[in-house]
Structure formats: structure tokens, C-alpha cells
Amino acid sequence: MERKKEITGLFLLIVIIGLFYSKVLSGFFVQDEWYGFGWFLLHKDLNLLELLRFFFAPDIGHYNPLTNIVTSLFFFHWGINYTKFAIIGILMHVFVSMAVYFLAKIVFKGNRILAFFVALIFGLFASPYQGVAWVVTNIATLSSSFLGVVSAIIFFTFLNVRKRRFLVWSLLFLLVSLLFKEITIGLFPLFFVLCLIRTSGQVKRKSAFLIIFFAAGYILFRVAMFFTPHQTGSLLFSQPPSARIVIYNFITLPIKSLAQTVVSPEFMKMTSLSLARIFPTSISGIPGSPVFEAFAVEKIMEIVTLVVGLALIFVGLFIVRKSRRNDFKDSVLLGLGWIIINSFIFSISPGVSRPIFIVDSRNLYFTSVGIAIFLAGFLKLLTGEKTKTFLILALAILILNIYWLNFNISSFVKVGIIRKNILEKIVMSYPRLPPKAVIYAMSDISYYGLPENERILPFQSGFGQTLLVFYNQSEEFPNDFFPGNYLWDIESQGYEEHGLRGFGYFRDLELLKKTLNEYNIPKESVIAFSWSSSTNQLTDITLEVRSKLTQ
């Protein structure tokens, strides 16, 4: 009977999470994913040995060989099939949520109701939605998180049964998770601390040594990469941040991760924008301007986030200190430890060159496991034996997250549909490109805070690179077009020729004219479109632009 109830609960968990994330199926790929597709196209003709060298080549940025293998297998098998990637992402999120259920069941001493709440709130947290919605880059996040949670389950089993093989298996799962993404590295110190607290005598000494051995081995392995030729270092990474910025992010990221998972960053940003209007424009800037938004996010929201995070921590610790319920005290402290330790890694992530004001949604995914455990223990200590009060508060948290999750996914899907329609309209209008193809696309406004004269289409990465990858499904461009940086920058324009093929993308008509003359490209090779932001319509203006090119 109890087994039936648990299976029913897990089935309900799957249905609820799947239902609310099903809308992701209507979305589309995002900027980092187009870059990844281009990178895989560059290496598509390698033989098996060369592929293995590519996948496992040392990389001082992110070393994720298993992610590269899995993603490339999906890409070479499916191509740019968004729906299949999205289905895999949703299924993986469901598996992670189920693993969180079993972890919480151990943490809360077999309490299935609390475990169900932890898994459900984790599955429906609004803030980490990109960990699922970014359907290609999420393969790393979801795979690493799943293996990290499984590692934690096995580790807690070790703490209960004191059999060393469970610790070894736990650490092996942790190492494999790190080969998908480094987000789980904080489990090493967390396991070490728990081992010191929960074990004693010879078991403590041997277990602590084993954890240090595995952790040191991994760290030395990564450090060694600084002294070996690395072939896959990403072009997306900027210069290393200053020590001051690293220290600031190191101290504040755990607080921000907690605050921005419990309270939606979108809500805090809206609140901060309203509060910023109180200040004179000489300080805040003109409402609606980039300066005003920067003031609201970098000054007001920064304070709001830190206040909310610190309040949650101090109230949680105060209740722990006053309460006599040791079982729930441990869960609150475990949750806080999970959040703090697993947030530190992002302060030294490649590409972080300034203070992090809004934590990347994907980076909140694994830390939100600890936040869900923290919330469950916090609410239980707060309400005691008042089950109805607990359920009311739990339901309120769930409803708020469902609202913001739906808001986030709807916004994501809306933009995705626009981008997909733009690409499909261009390809349907011109299914075959001329040997020397040049695409001219102009917009009536600028996007993403760019200057007024940089009127790009609504893509957050280079539209030229995106077109290249999208057209490559039927055109088979030479590999030389895909080093990863050609037409990748959001403002990039240009033209290149490799072999018998040429491809270019422009917004500047004068630059286009100059390029046509330089490369002796006929005006019949030019395809042109204009974008209306008010109607979300793409219009073919090829004949009009070709006429201008002859003037």
C-alpha cells in the first residue's frame, strides 16, 4: 500500500513538471547553441581518433568532454531539430526531480510528504528555468546535476551504512558529473565536512582521506591543463577578472543565489526599476534609458537581493537556534551548506569579468536542490506541528513559482517563435543560395541596448553565423566558415570566400556596396529583407535593394 502511494506520488510529480514545461516545446534555440552547432560543424569530418582528440583535448576554460560527446551525437543524428532536443531536456529535468525526491527522502528520514514537496518545488522553481529551456546547453547542466544528486544519494547511504564501497561509488559518480559540467565540484568540500561531522574514528580518517584523494586528483588534473596545449578553448571567454571582483562575487554569490531562487529576479528587477524612479535623474538617469536600467539593476537590485538573501539566512539560523527539532535543523543547515559551497564555483567561471548582479538562470539549477531542502526544513521548523499552516505556506510558494515559471517560459517561447519564423521565412523564400551569397537584413529599431544605428534583428548573437548554420542543413558550406567567430559577434557584418562558396551578411548598405565591388559579386547574389518590430513581420526587399546597388 505504501509502495503504491509512493509510485502514485512520483507519477504525479512527473505529470505536473512535464505539464508546466511542455510549453518549452514551442521555443527555439538560443545564442550559445548556435555557436555550439557551428563548432560541431567545423569538426564534422574528423575520423574516430581525431574526434576523440577533439572531445578530450585539454581546455583551461570548461573541460566537459562527455557533454561534447553526447551533444555531438544528438546533433549529427538529429541535426537542428529543436523538438527532439526539447523533449530530451524535459525528460532529463523530470529524472533530476525524481532523484531530488529520493535524496530528500533520505535527508528527511523517510518523510515522503516533505520529499515530494522538495522535488516538486525544485521541479517548478521559476528562476533556474534556463537549465531546461536552453535545450542544447542544458545537456551539460542536467546531466551533471543528475549525476551530482545521485552521488549525494549514495554518499548519504554511506553515512547510514558505513560501507566504504558506497563512498567510492559516490565519488566516482561525482567525477563523471564533472566531465559533463563543473557545477558539482562543491560536493567535494560538502562531503568532506559531512564526513567529519557524521563519522568517527578510523571511518572518519579513511573516508576523509578518500574524499581528499579524489578531489586533489581532479584539481591536479585540471591544473595540469595550464601546461599542455589546449585546442578547444572557447572564443567566448573574456579576460580574467580582477582579484577584487572575484572576492566580491565569491562572498555575495551564495546570498544572491538563495535570494534570486526564492524570489523571482524578474520581480526584484521590476521592484528595483520602480524604486529607482524615487531618485533624481542626475543620479539614476532618465527612466527607460540604458543608464537608468543599469542604475536599477547594479545599485538598487543589488541591495534588494543582498537584503533578501541575508534575511532568509539570518531568520533560518535564528529558527534553527531556537528550535528543538534536530532532524529539521540538520536539513536547514544542509540546504544552506549546499547553496553556499555550490555557488562559489561561479565566481571564477571563465568569462566573468565584472560583478554578477543577476545570477545566470542555468547556474541556479544545481544550487536550487539545496534551496528546496532549505525551504522544506525552514517551513517545518517555522510551523512545527501545524500541518495546515505548512501546507498553506508551501502552496503559496508553489503558486508564486508557477506564475513566474509560466511568465519566464512564455517570454522565452515568444522570442523563440519570432526568431524561428524569421529564419524559416528567409529559407522558404530562397531555399537555394547562389554560390556567392550575400544576405542584407535591416531592422527599424535596435535591440539589446545597442546604439540606435546598430539596427540588428532580434537575435542575441551574430545573425550571420545563425544563418550560416541554419542554411547548412541543405547547403553544406565548407568547414572554414565555422571557426566559431565568423559573423558570431552580435554587431558583426562581413563576407568571406572559401573554395567555390562565398557567404556574407550586412546591415550597412554602403559597406555592402564596397564588398560587392571588392569581391566582384553580382548584385543578383544579394538577398534582402526588412524587419518591422511593431508587426513582427519580415518583408522581402530584394528587388528594391538590388536596384539601390546599381545607383
N, C-alpha and C positions, 0 to 999 in steps of 0.2 A: 504493500500500500504506500509506504513512504517512498519507495523507488518510483512508483507511478507518479506521485506528486512532483518529485524532482524532475522527471522526464517531461512532465507537462509544463513545469516552470521553465525549463530550458527551451522547449518548443515555443512557448510564449515569448521568451527573450529573443529568439531568432526571428519570429514573425514581426514583433514590434520594431526591432532595429532595422530589419530588412525593409519594412514598410516606409519608415521615415527617410531611409537613404535611397529608396528606389528612384527618387527624383533625379539623382545623380546620373542616371542612365540617359537623361536628355541633355547633359552637358557636353563639353568638348575639351580638347587638350589645351594645356596652358604653356607659358613661355619656356620653362625649363625642359619640358617634354619635347618640344620641337628641337631644342638644342641636342637632346639625347638621341633623337631619331637621326639627326644629321651626323652625329658621332658614330652611330652604328652603321650608317650607310657608307661612311668612309672606310670601315673595316669589313665590309660585307664579303669581299673576295678573298679573305685570308684563308689559308688552309688550317687544318686542325691544330698543328703545332704553333702556328702564328697566332691563332685565336687564343690558345692557352697563354701564350706570352703576353698577349694584349690584355686578357682578363686579369692575370695575376701580376702584371707589371707593377713594380713599386710606385707608390704615389704618396707624396708627403701631405697632400690635402685630405681627400677621403679615400680610404682603401676599402672598397666594397666589391670584391671580385664575384661573390655569389650573386649579388644584385645584378651585376653586369651580365652574368651568365643567364640568369632567369629572364631578365628583361629582353636580352637579345634573342633568346629562343622564342619568346612571345612575339617579338617584332618580326622576326624572319618567318614565323609561321602565320601570323595574322596580318602583318602589315599595319597600316594606320586604321585599325578597326576599333574605334572608341568604345563601342558597346561591349565587346569582349573584355577589354581591359577594365571597364567599369564593373562588370559582373564579378570578375576576379577580385577587385578591390572590396566590393561589398561583402563577398563571401569571406574574405580574409578578415575583415573587420568583425564579422559575426564570430569567427573562430577565436579571435583575440578576446572578444567579450565573454565567450564561454570559458576560456582559460582564466580570465579575471574572476569569473564566478567561482571556479574551483580553488583559486588562490584565496579569495575572500572567505570561502567556506572553512579553509584551514585557519586563517587569521582569526575568525570569529567563532572558533571552536565548534564547528558543525552547524552554526545557525544559518539555515537555508534562506530565511527571510532577509536577513541582513546581506547575505551573499548575493541574493537576487537583486536587491537594491543597488549594491555596489556595481554589479555587472550592468544593470540597466542604466544607471546614471553615467557610467563610463561610456556605454554604447551610444548614449544620446547627448553627451556633453557637446555644447554648441561650438565652443572655441577651437577644439582640435579638428574640426571637420575637414580641413585640407588634407589631413592624414589619410582620408578615404577618398575625397573628391578629386584630388590630383592623381589621376588613375594610373599613371606610369611611375612617377616619382614615389608614389605611396607603396610600391612594391618593397622598397628598402625599409620604409618606416614600419609597415605592417608585419613584414617577415621578421625583422629584428625584434619588434615588440612582442610578437607571439612567442618566439624562442626565449626572449628575456623573461616573460611571465612563466613559461614552462620551467625555465631554470629556477625561478623563485619558488615554484610549487615543489620541485624536487628538493631544493635546499631546505624548505620548511619541513618536508618529510624527513630529511636527515636530522634536523633538530629534534624531531619527535622520536625517531627510532635509533639514532646514534650509530648508524651503519655507514662506514666511510664510502662505500660504493655509490651511495646517493649523492654525497658531496662531489665525488669525481664526475658523475653524470651531470650534475647541476653545472659545474664549471665548464664541462665540455659543451653543453648547450649554450652557455654564455659566450664561449669563444666563437661558436658558429654564428650566433646572433650578431657578433661584432663584425663578421665578414659580410653581413648584409648592410649594417649601418652602425656607427659607433655610439648610438644613443643609449645603449645599455651598459656602458662601461662603468657607470656609477654603482652597479650592483656589486662590483668587487669590494669597495670600501663598506657598503651596506652589509654584505655578507660577513665581512671581517668583524665589524662591530657587533653584529648579532651573535656571531660565534663566541666572541669574548664574553658577552652577557649571558648567553643561554647554555654554554657548556663549561666544563671544568676539568681540571687535572690533565691527564695525558690526551684526552679527546680534544680539549681546547688547544693544547700545544700543536698537536699534529694537524688539526683542522686549520688553525690559523696559518701554519707553515704552508699547507697545501694551497690555500687561497692566495697567499703572498707569492708563491711559486708560479701559479698560473697568471696572476696579474703582472708580475715582473717580466715573465716570458713574453706576454703580449706587448707590454710597453717597450721592452728592448727591441722586439721585432719591428715596431713602428719607428723607433728612434733610428734603427739601422737604415731605414729608407732615406734618411737625410744624406747618407754617404753612398748611395747607389744611384745610377742613372734612372730617372723616372720618366716614363713615356706617356703617362695618362694624366699628368697634372692639368687640372681644368683651367681654361682661359677665363672662366667666370670669376676667379678669385682676385680680390684686390690686394693692396699692400697690407702687411700685418699691422694690427692696431698698436697704439702706444700702450705702455705698461699701465698708465693711469686709466685708460678706457677698459683694459682687461680687468683690472682690480674693481672698477666701478660695476661692470657687468657681473663679475664674479659674486659680488656682495648682493646686488639687487635682483638678479635674475630669479632666484628661488622665490622671493617675495612677489615679484611680478607674475611668475608662472602660477602661483596659487591664486592671486587676485584675478588674473585675466582668464582663468578657467572657471572659477566660481561665479564671477560677474563678467558678462559678455564684453569684450573690448569695444564692440560697436556701441553698446550702451554707454560705456565710460567715455568714448570719444564724443558721442552726441552730448553728453553732460558737460564735458570739458569745453566743447565749442560754445555751449550756452554760457558757461561761466566766464569764458574769455571775453564775451561781449561787455562784461562789467568794467573791464579795464579800458583806459583811454587808448585811442587808435595809435597814439605816439609810442605806446608800449606793445600793444597787441597786433597792430597793423589793421588794415581795412578788412572788415568781415567779407569772407568769400575769396580773399586773396591767398596765394601760397604762403605769404608771411604770417597771416592770421592763423592759418591751419597749423603751420609749424609751431607757433606760439602755443596754441591749444594743446597739441599733442606732446611737444617736447617740454613744456613747462607745467601747464595745468594738469594734463592727464598723467604725467609722471608723478606728480604729488598725489593725485587721487589714487592711482594704482598702488603706490607705496603705503599710503594710509590704510587702504582696504586690506592689503596683504598683511601688514603688521597687526592690524586689529584682529584679523582672523587667527593669526599665530598667537598673540597675547591672550585673547579670550580662550582659545583652545588650551593653552598651557595653564591658564588660571583654573579652568574647569577640571583639568587633569589633576592639578594640585589639590583641589577641594574634594574631588570625588573619591569614593572608596571602592569603586568598581574597577579592580585592577585589569580585568580582561579587556575592557573598553579603553582604559588608559593606554594599554600597550598598542592598541590599534591606532589611536590618535598619534602617538609618538612614532610608530612605524610609518604612518602616512606622511608625517612631517619629514622624517628622515628620507623617505623615498623621494619626496619633492625636492628637498634641498640638495641631496647628493646627485640626483639625476638632472639637475638644472645647470650645474657647474660647467659641464662639457660645452654648452653653447656659448660661453663667454670666450672660448678660444677657438671657435669654429672658423675655418677658412672663409674669408670674405667679410668678416665682421670688422669694420674699421671705425665704428663710432658707437656711442651708447645705444643700447637696444631699448627703445621706448615701448614698442608693441612686439611682444614675443611672437615669432613665426608660428602660425597655427599648427604646422606639422610638428614643430618642436615641443608643442604642448601634449602631443599624443601619448607618449610613454609616461611622462610625468603625471598625466591625469589618472593613471592607475592608482598612484599614491594619494592623489587628491580625493578620489572616490572613496578609498578606505578611510582617509582622514574625516571626510564628511559623515560617513556612516557612524564612526566611533564618536565623533563630536556630537551628532544629533542624539545618539543613545545616551551619552553622559548628560546632555542638556535636559532630556525629557525623562530620564530614569525609567520607571515602570509605566509611565503614561503612554500607552501604545497608540491611542488615538492622536495625541499631540505629535508623536513621532511621525505617524502616517500623514498627518496634515502638512507638517513641515517638509517631509520627503516629497509629497505630491507637489507642493509649491515649487520646490527646486526643480523637479522634473518638468513641470509645465513651463517654467521660465526657459529652461534649456531647450525644450521642444520648440517654443516660439522662436528663439534666436537661431536654432539649428535650421528651422524651415526658412527663416529670413536669409541666413548665410547661403544655404544651398540654392534657394530661389535666385538670389543675386548672381551666384556663380553660373547657374544654368542660363540665365537671361543673357549674360555676356557671351557664354559659350555658343548659344544659338546664333547670335549675331555674327560671331567670327566664322562659324561653320557655314552660314548662309553666304557670307562674302566669298569664301574660298570656293564653295560649290558653284556659285554664280559665275565666277571667273572661268573655272574649268569647264562648266557646261557650255559657256559661250565660245570658248576656244579650247576644245578637247585636245588638239594637237598644236604644239608651238612651232614656229619657224625655227630653222637651225640657229639663227642668231636672234633670240627672243628678248625683247625689252618691254617690261610692264611699267606703265606710268599710272599711278593712283594718287588722287588728291582728295583731301577732306575739307569740309567747310569750317572745321574747328580743330584745335589742338587737344591732345588728351594727356592725362597722367602728369599734369604740372609742367609740361614742356612749354617753351616760349610760343607766343602766338603765331610766329612764322613757321614753326615746325608742325605742320598740319598732317600728322600721321593718321592712319586708320586705327580703329580701336583694338590694337594688338600691343601687348606689353613687351614684346621683343621685336627684333627686326622682321618686318613684313616680307622682305625679300627672301630671307632664309626660310621662312614658313612656306612661301610659295614654292620655293625650290623643292623642299621635302614633299609637299603635297602633290606637286606635279610629277615627282619622281616615281609615283606609283605606276605611271604609264609611259613616262618619257625616258627613264634610265639615263640620267645625267652622269658624266664622268665623275669618278670619286674625288677628283681635285676640287670640285665645287663644295666639298663638305669637310673642310678643316675645322669647322666649328665656329669660326669667327667671320666668315664672309657673309656680309649683309645681316649679321646677327644683332649688332647694336641697334637699339630702338630708333635711333636717328639716321641709321646708315642708308646710303644710296651708292650705286656703283654698277659697274659692268665688268665681266671677265669672260675670257675665251679659253677653253681647254679642248684640244683636239679639234673636232669639227663642230663643236657646240659652243654657243655663247648664251649668257643669261645676265640680265640686269634689271634693276628696279630703281625708279626715280619718282620724286615728287616735284623736283625743281625743273621746270621746263627748259630754262637756259642751260643748265648742266646736262640735260638730256640732249639738246641740240649739239653741244660741244662733243659729247661722247659719240653721237652718231657720225659726226664728221671725222673724229679721230680714228674710229674703227671701220669706217666706210660701211656703215649699216644702213640698208634701205629703210625708208620710212614705213614700208609695208610690214616690217618686222615689229613695229610698235603696236602694243595693245594698251588701251587707256580706259580708266574708269574714274568716276567721281562718287564720293560718299556724302550722303546727307544725314547729319546727326539728328535732325528733327524728325525725319520719317524712317530712319534706319533703312534707307534704300541705296543700293549700288546701281549706278547708271553707266551704261556703255557709251563712252565719248570718243571711241577710237577714231572715227572719221573726222571729228572736229579737231582732235589733237594732231592727226596726220596733216590736216590742212594747215594748221599753225606752223608745223615744222617746215613747210615749203615757203613760208613767208620770209 
